[in-house]
Amino acid sequence: MRRQSILNNGCTTNTVIHYHAIIRKALQSAVKKDILSKNPADQVDRPKKNVYHGSFYSEEEMLDLFHAAAGAPLELCVKIAAYYGLRRSEVLGLRWDAVDFEKKTISISHKVIEANVDGKFMLLGEDVPKTKFSFRTLPLIPVVETLLLGAKERQEKNRTLFRDSYCQNYLDYICVDESDKLLRPNYVAEHFGWLLRKYDLRKIRFHDLRHPNVKPKTQNFSIFSIQKKETLSNHRFNSAINSLILRYTGSFKFG
């Protein structure tokens, strides 16, 4: 009865399973201390776990997302996840020494997760195992290279601007805020959802951005086609701005 009331309140069966695990653990402690003879939670039938079916964007939806994310704090995270099919932890784990601007490569060798340590949630960075499935070096595509160079320039400017108040803990990391604090995994998920709602985009998870790269059955467009169209769009935008500058100032300075 209680389980059904929780479900009626909008919770999923996975939430009920999570609640059951917490309650059972607490009661099991009472069993060990001989307060209870047996664990009553063992007599409760748990609901079956929900199977999540991911949702994936079409080419046009992905372009709409890219336009919505332009200039936003998550722009770099969103585009890297989409272009390379990276997990959230891998995106946040990217460091500057993983990018070789001369050889035009980017290496996936580090990840960042958020874990409960002594009752406090902390960011933990760790190197990924050097296997063909985790540690990999990929080509640095032009669109991402441009974004990275822009991010590097902004970080250097902010470092000069903020000086002593600039966070020194994450200087090696790419996905940071204006004060060089590393973006938290939960912030990425929450802000991504907010971005979709703000621009009335179809709801998906941040994790779903990677599926067209890693699951061929879900790939209903070419990511390289997205790159080409985004580059063309940026070129047209720059050309339009240049025309306005030339018309009103007689100079040609943009892009």
Secondary structure as GFF3:
##gff-version 3
##sequence-region A 1 255
A	DSSP	alpha_helix	2	8	.	.	.	ID=ss1
A	DSSP	alpha_helix	13	32	.	.	.	ID=ss2
A	DSSP	three_ten_helix	40	43	.	.	.	ID=ss3
A	DSSP	alpha_helix	59	69	.	.	.	ID=ss4
A	DSSP	alpha_helix	75	84	.	.	.	ID=ss5
A	DSSP	alpha_helix	88	92	.	.	.	ID=ss6
A	DSSP	three_ten_helix	96	98	.	.	.	ID=ss7
A	DSSP	beta_strand	99	100	.	.	.	ID=ss8
A	DSSP	beta_strand	105	108	.	.	.	ID=ss9
A	DSSP	beta_strand	110	117	.	.	.	ID=ss10
A	DSSP	beta_strand	120	127	.	.	.	ID=ss11
A	DSSP	beta_strand	136	139	.	.	.	ID=ss12
A	DSSP	alpha_helix	142	162	.	.	.	ID=ss13
A	DSSP	three_ten_helix	163	165	.	.	.	ID=ss14
A	DSSP	alpha_helix	185	198	.	.	.	ID=ss15
A	DSSP	three_ten_helix	206	210	.	.	.	ID=ss16
A	DSSP	alpha_helix	211	214	.	.	.	ID=ss17
A	DSSP	three_ten_helix	216	218	.	.	.	ID=ss18
A	DSSP	alpha_helix	223	249	.	.	.	ID=ss19
###
